[in-house]
Amino acid sequence: MQAVDSEVLNQVNAWLQDGQPCWLATVVQTWGSSPRPVGSLLACDPGGHIVGSLSGGCVEDDLLEKLTRGELAAEQAQFFQYGITSEETEKLGLPCGGHLYIVVEPVTPDAKSIDHFAHLNERLVQRRCVQRCVDLKSRSFSYLDVAVHQPLDWDSDREVLTHTYGPHYQLFIIGAGMVSKYLADMAKNLDYDVTVCDPREHLIADFDVPGVRLVNDMPDDAVKKHAADPSSAIVALTHDPRIDDMGLMEALKTDAFYIGAMGSTRTSASRRERLAALDLTPAEIANLHAPIGLPIGSKTPPEIAIAILAEITAVRQHQVAAARTQLAELGARAALSVG
C-alpha cells in the first residue's frame, strides 16, 4: 500500500486510542480518469482534520461537509458516488468523465473498533498483510491475517468491501556500487521501496539516487531491522565476501521472498561452501539465487540490473500466484465442509 494510506490507518488508530470518533473513506471503484487509485484511503474527524486523499480536488471538502452535517454515514457505513453529472464533475475538480465511488464508515472509539484498528496497525508495523471485510448491510467488520495481497473487491449487490492492507514491496540492496545505482533507480520505477545498506561511509555518502533510504550499518543488523519480512527482496552486490556473506547469513534466515548474490558460478559455489560453514542449513542455502539474475547475457551494470529485476519479478509473481491458488483451495474446502 502507499505510504499515505498507512498514515491514514495510523491516524485512525491514534484518534480511537484518544477516544475520538472519526470517519474512514475508501475508493472502491472509479470510471474514466481518476487521480487516486482504487483502495485509496481518507480519514477525518469531527473537527475537520483530514489525512489522506480521495481525489486531490474538491471531493475532500465536499465529503467533510456532508459528514459533519450528518448527511452521510451518520450511523452506519454507506456507499456514495461522486461525478454522476458533468456539473458535479466540474465543480469537484474530477478529471473529464471521472466517476469516484467510495465507501464511508463512521468509526467510534468502542472496544471492538479500538482492538480492530490496533491490530491493523500492528500488522503494518510488522510489514505483514491483513485483509479487512466491511459488510454494509449487517453493519459488521472483521479482519483476517493473510500472506499476500489480494485485489480490492467491492460486491455492490451484497454491499461487502474486502480490502487487503499491507506493506509496499521492498528491495533491500547490500552494497552502494554502480550496479546498485542502476538497480535502485529501476526498482523505484517499478514502485519498490528501496533501501541501500553499506558499512562503508564514503560509498553511502556518494550514493545519489533520489528517493532511496540509505543505511550506513553492518548488513546483518540492517537486514534484521529493515527486511526480515515476506514483502522484501534482498540482494548482495558488493563482491566483498566479508560484507555480502554477513548480510546473506542473516537474510537466509528471514521470510524475504527473494535473496540473491552477485558473482560467477565459481564464486557462487565458494559462497555456498562458506555459508554452510556458518551453520546455515541446506534448505536455507537453497533459497539463495546465485549467480543472481536471469541468464540474459548481461555484462554492463544496467544490463545486470535488468536481469536481477527480471528474476525478482518472476519469483514474486510465481509466489503470489501459488499463494492465491492455495487460498482459493482452502476457501473451496471450507465451502464444501459447510455444505
C-alpha positions as CSV (number, residue, x, y, z in Angstrom):
1,M,0.0,0.0,0.0
2,Q,1.1,3.6,-0.4
3,A,2.8,5.4,2.5
4,V,-0.1,7.9,2.7
5,D,-2.6,5.1,3.2
6,S,-0.6,3.7,6.0
7,E,-0.6,7.1,7.6
8,V,-4.4,7.2,7.4
9,L,-4.8,4.0,9.3
10,N,-2.2,5.1,11.9
11,Q,-4.2,8.3,12.4
12,V,-7.5,6.4,12.8
13,N,-5.8,4.3,15.4
14,A,-4.5,7.3,17.2
15,W,-7.9,9.0,17.2
16,L,-9.5,5.9,18.6
17,Q,-6.9,5.5,21.3
18,D,-7.6,9.1,22.3
19,G,-11.4,8.3,22.5
20,Q,-12.2,10.4,19.4
21,P,-14.7,9.2,16.7
22,C,-13.8,9.6,13.0
23,W,-14.7,8.5,9.5
24,L,-12.8,6.3,7.1
25,A,-13.4,6.5,3.4
26,T,-12.2,4.0,0.8
27,V,-12.2,4.4,-3.0
28,V,-13.8,1.2,-4.2
29,Q,-14.3,1.9,-7.9
30,T,-13.5,4.5,-10.5
31,W,-14.7,5.2,-14.0
32,G,-12.7,7.3,-16.5
33,S,-9.8,9.3,-15.3
34,S,-9.0,9.2,-11.6
35,P,-6.2,11.0,-9.7
36,R,-6.2,8.3,-7.0
37,P,-6.3,4.6,-7.4
38,V,-8.9,2.1,-6.1
39,G,-8.0,1.3,-2.5
40,S,-7.0,4.9,-1.6
41,L,-8.0,6.0,1.9
42,L,-9.0,9.2,3.6
43,A,-9.9,9.7,7.3
44,C,-11.3,12.8,9.0
45,D,-12.6,13.7,12.5
46,P,-15.5,16.0,13.5
47,G,-13.0,18.9,14.0
48,G,-12.3,18.9,10.2
49,H,-8.8,17.3,10.3
50,I,-8.2,15.3,7.2
51,V,-5.5,12.6,6.5
52,G,-5.1,11.0,3.1
53,S,-6.8,11.8,-0.2
54,L,-9.6,10.5,-2.5
55,S,-9.2,12.8,-5.5
56,G,-6.7,15.6,-5.0
57,G,-9.6,18.0,-5.9
58,C,-12.6,19.4,-4.0
59,V,-14.1,16.0,-3.2
60,E,-12.4,16.0,0.2
61,D,-14.0,19.3,1.2
62,D,-17.4,18.3,0.0
63,L,-17.2,14.9,1.8
64,L,-16.1,16.6,5.1
65,E,-19.1,19.0,4.8
66,K,-21.6,16.1,4.2
67,L,-20.1,14.1,7.1
68,T,-20.1,16.9,9.7
69,R,-23.7,17.9,8.7
70,G,-24.8,14.4,9.3
71,E,-25.9,13.9,5.6
72,L,-23.6,10.9,5.0
73,A,-22.5,7.9,7.1
74,A,-24.1,9.3,10.2
75,E,-24.8,5.9,11.9
76,Q,-23.6,3.2,9.6
77,A,-21.2,2.6,6.7
78,Q,-22.5,3.9,3.4
79,F,-21.7,3.7,-0.3
80,F,-21.6,7.0,-2.2
81,Q,-20.9,8.2,-5.7
82,Y,-19.1,11.3,-7.0
83,G,-19.2,12.6,-10.6
84,I,-22.7,11.5,-11.6
85,T,-23.3,14.6,-13.6
86,S,-21.0,16.7,-15.7
87,E,-21.7,19.7,-13.5
88,E,-20.7,17.8,-10.3
89,T,-17.5,16.6,-12.1
90,E,-16.5,20.1,-12.9
91,K,-17.4,21.5,-9.5
92,L,-15.4,18.9,-7.6
93,G,-12.4,19.1,-9.9
94,L,-12.6,15.5,-11.1
95,P,-10.9,14.7,-14.5
96,C,-13.1,14.8,-17.5
97,G,-15.5,11.8,-17.4
98,G,-14.3,10.8,-14.0
99,H,-16.5,9.0,-11.5
100,L,-15.5,8.2,-8.0
101,Y,-17.3,5.5,-5.9
102,I,-16.5,5.4,-2.2
103,V,-17.4,3.5,1.0
104,V,-17.6,5.8,4.1
105,E,-17.6,4.3,7.6
106,P,-18.3,6.0,10.9
107,V,-15.7,4.7,13.4
108,T,-16.5,5.0,17.1
109,P,-14.0,4.5,19.9
110,D,-15.6,1.4,21.3
111,A,-13.6,-1.6,22.4
112,K,-14.1,-3.6,19.2
113,S,-13.1,-0.7,16.9
114,I,-10.0,0.1,19.1
115,D,-8.9,-3.5,19.0
116,H,-9.6,-3.8,15.3
117,F,-7.6,-0.8,14.2
118,A,-4.8,-1.5,16.6
119,H,-4.4,-5.0,15.0
120,L,-4.3,-3.5,11.5
121,N,-1.6,-1.1,12.5
122,E,0.4,-3.8,14.3
123,R,0.4,-5.9,11.1
124,L,1.6,-2.9,9.1
125,V,4.4,-2.2,11.5
126,Q,5.4,-5.9,11.2
127,R,5.3,-5.5,7.3
128,R,2.6,-8.1,7.1
129,C,-0.7,-8.2,5.2
130,V,-4.1,-8.1,6.8
131,Q,-7.5,-8.4,5.0
132,R,-10.3,-6.3,6.2
133,C,-14.0,-7.0,5.4
134,V,-16.8,-4.5,5.9
135,D,-20.4,-5.6,5.4
136,L,-22.6,-2.6,5.0
137,K,-25.9,-4.4,5.3
138,S,-25.1,-6.3,8.5
139,R,-23.2,-3.3,9.9
140,S,-20.2,-5.6,10.7
141,F,-16.5,-5.5,10.1
142,S,-13.7,-8.1,10.6
143,Y,-10.1,-8.8,9.7
144,L,-8.1,-11.9,8.6
145,D,-4.3,-12.1,8.6
146,V,-3.2,-13.2,5.1
147,A,0.1,-13.9,3.5
148,V,-0.2,-11.9,0.3
149,H,-2.1,-9.0,-1.2
150,Q,-5.5,-9.6,-2.9
151,P,-7.1,-7.0,-5.2
152,L,-9.7,-4.9,-3.5
153,D,-13.2,-6.4,-4.0
154,W,-16.4,-4.4,-3.8
155,D,-19.5,-6.5,-4.1
156,S,-22.2,-4.0,-5.0
157,D,-25.1,-6.5,-4.7
158,R,-24.1,-7.7,-1.3
159,E,-22.6,-4.4,-0.3
160,V,-19.4,-6.0,1.1
161,L,-16.0,-4.4,0.9
162,T,-12.9,-6.7,1.1
163,H,-9.6,-4.8,1.2
164,T,-6.1,-6.1,1.9
165,Y,-3.7,-3.8,3.7
166,G,0.0,-4.4,3.7
167,P,3.5,-3.1,3.0
168,H,4.9,-2.0,-0.2
169,Y,7.3,-4.4,-1.8
170,Q,10.8,-3.5,-0.7
171,L,14.2,-4.1,-2.4
172,F,17.0,-4.2,0.1
173,I,20.4,-3.8,-1.6
174,I,23.6,-4.6,0.2
175,G,26.4,-2.5,-1.4
176,A,26.4,1.0,-2.8
177,G,28.2,0.4,-6.0
178,M,27.5,1.1,-9.7
179,V,25.1,-1.8,-10.2
180,S,23.2,-0.8,-7.1
181,K,22.6,2.6,-8.5
182,Y,21.1,1.3,-11.7
183,L,19.1,-1.3,-9.8
184,A,17.8,1.2,-7.2
185,D,16.7,3.6,-10.0
186,M,14.9,0.9,-12.0
187,A,13.3,-0.6,-8.9
188,K,11.9,2.8,-7.9
189,N,10.2,3.0,-11.3
190,L,8.6,-0.4,-10.6
191,D,7.2,1.0,-7.3
192,Y,9.5,-0.7,-4.9
193,D,10.6,0.9,-1.7
194,V,14.4,0.8,-2.0
195,T,16.9,0.6,0.9
196,V,20.6,0.6,0.3
197,C,22.9,-0.6,3.0
198,D,26.7,-0.3,3.1
199,P,29.1,-0.1,6.1
200,R,31.5,2.0,4.0
201,E,30.5,5.5,4.8
202,H,32.1,7.1,1.8
203,L,30.1,5.0,-0.6
204,I,26.8,5.8,1.1
205,A,27.7,9.5,1.0
206,D,28.2,9.3,-2.8
207,F,25.0,7.3,-3.5
208,D,22.9,9.9,-5.3
209,V,19.7,8.0,-6.4
210,P,16.8,10.1,-5.1
211,G,14.0,8.5,-3.1
212,V,16.2,5.7,-1.6
213,R,16.7,5.1,2.1
214,L,20.4,4.9,2.9
215,V,21.7,2.8,5.8
216,N,25.3,3.1,6.9
217,D,25.4,-0.1,9.1
218,M,26.6,-3.7,9.1
219,P,24.3,-5.7,6.7
220,D,23.3,-8.4,9.2
221,D,22.0,-5.8,11.7
222,A,20.3,-3.8,8.9
223,V,18.6,-6.9,7.4
224,K,17.1,-7.9,10.8
225,K,15.8,-4.3,11.3
226,H,14.5,-3.5,7.8
227,A,14.0,-6.5,5.6
228,A,13.0,-9.7,7.6
229,D,9.6,-10.0,6.0
230,P,7.8,-11.7,3.1
231,S,7.4,-8.4,1.1
232,S,11.2,-7.8,0.9
233,A,13.8,-8.9,-1.7
234,I,17.4,-8.8,-0.5
235,V,20.3,-8.7,-2.9
236,A,24.1,-8.7,-2.1
237,L,26.1,-6.8,-4.7
238,T,29.4,-5.7,-3.1
239,H,31.7,-8.5,-4.4
240,D,33.3,-8.4,-0.9
241,P,32.5,-11.7,0.9
242,R,33.2,-10.0,4.3
243,I,30.2,-7.8,3.7
244,D,28.0,-9.9,1.4
245,D,28.2,-13.1,3.4
246,M,27.4,-11.3,6.7
247,G,24.2,-10.0,5.1
248,L,23.3,-13.3,3.5
249,M,23.9,-15.2,6.7
250,E,21.0,-13.2,8.2
251,A,18.9,-12.8,5.1
252,L,18.6,-16.6,4.5
253,K,17.0,-16.9,7.9
254,T,14.3,-14.4,7.1
255,D,11.0,-14.7,5.3
256,A,12.2,-12.5,2.4
257,F,10.6,-13.7,-0.9
258,Y,13.8,-13.3,-2.8
259,I,17.5,-13.5,-1.8
260,G,20.3,-13.2,-4.4
261,A,24.0,-12.5,-4.6
262,M,26.2,-11.3,-7.5
263,G,29.1,-13.4,-8.6
264,S,30.2,-16.0,-11.1
265,T,29.2,-19.7,-10.9
266,R,32.6,-20.5,-9.3
267,T,32.2,-17.6,-6.8
268,S,28.7,-18.7,-6.0
269,A,29.8,-22.2,-5.3
270,S,32.5,-20.9,-2.9
271,R,30.0,-18.7,-1.2
272,R,27.6,-21.7,-0.6
273,E,30.5,-23.6,1.0
274,R,31.2,-20.6,3.3
275,L,27.6,-20.3,4.2
276,A,27.4,-24.0,5.1
277,A,30.4,-23.5,7.3
278,L,28.5,-20.7,9.1
279,D,25.9,-23.3,10.2
280,L,23.2,-22.4,7.6
281,T,21.1,-25.4,6.7
282,P,20.9,-26.9,3.1
283,A,17.3,-25.7,2.9
284,E,18.3,-22.1,3.8
285,I,21.1,-22.1,1.4
286,A,18.8,-23.5,-1.4
287,N,16.9,-20.2,-1.2
288,L,19.9,-18.3,-2.5
289,H,19.7,-17.1,-6.1
290,A,23.4,-17.1,-7.2
291,P,24.6,-16.3,-9.8
292,I,22.0,-13.6,-9.5
293,G,19.5,-12.6,-12.2
294,L,18.0,-14.2,-15.3
295,P,20.7,-15.5,-17.7
296,I,20.2,-12.9,-20.5
297,G,23.9,-12.5,-21.2
298,S,24.2,-9.2,-19.2
299,K,27.6,-7.6,-18.9
300,T,27.2,-3.9,-18.2
301,P,25.8,-2.5,-14.9
302,P,22.4,-1.6,-16.4
303,E,22.1,-5.0,-18.1
304,I,22.9,-6.7,-14.8
305,A,20.2,-4.6,-13.0
306,I,17.7,-5.6,-15.7
307,A,18.5,-9.3,-15.2
308,I,18.2,-9.0,-11.4
309,L,14.8,-7.2,-11.5
310,A,13.5,-9.7,-14.1
311,E,14.3,-12.6,-11.8
312,I,12.9,-10.9,-8.8
313,T,9.7,-10.2,-10.8
314,A,9.4,-13.8,-11.9
315,V,9.9,-15.2,-8.4
316,R,7.4,-12.7,-6.9
317,Q,4.7,-13.4,-9.4
318,H,5.1,-17.2,-9.0
319,Q,4.9,-17.0,-5.3
320,V,1.9,-14.7,-5.4
321,A,0.1,-17.0,-7.8
322,A,0.9,-20.0,-5.7
323,A,-0.4,-18.3,-2.5
324,R,-3.6,-17.2,-4.2
325,T,-4.2,-20.7,-5.5
326,Q,-3.7,-22.1,-2.0
327,L,-6.2,-19.6,-0.6
328,A,-8.7,-20.5,-3.2
329,E,-8.3,-24.2,-2.5
330,L,-8.8,-23.5,1.3
331,G,-11.9,-21.5,0.5
332,A,-13.3,-24.2,-1.7
333,R,-12.7,-26.8,1.1
334,A,-14.3,-24.6,3.6
335,A,-17.4,-24.2,1.4
336,L,-17.7,-27.9,0.9
337,S,-17.4,-28.6,4.7
338,V,-20.2,-26.0,5.3
339,G,-22.3,-27.5,2.6
